[in-house]
Amino acid sequence: MTEKQKAQIDAMSQYELCSMWRFARSGEPLLQDDTGKYFAKVMKEKGGFTPEISKSLGWN
């Protein structure tokens, strides 16, 4: 994971993290390997998916 990737993840809101988690294309670098593990950790720390976020995002 690069410092730029870490900073990008840290700057994302709970909603933005959940949106990327649900809608990212296969192979998204922020969701791969150690970066993906960090992404999941930060998303969980910020509250993860809530029913409200899930409903708001939908399944477009």
Buried (B, 14 or more C-beta within 10 A) or exposed (E): BEEEBBEBBEEBEBBEBBBBBBEEEEEBBBBEEEBBEBBBEBBEEBEBBEEEBEEEBEEE
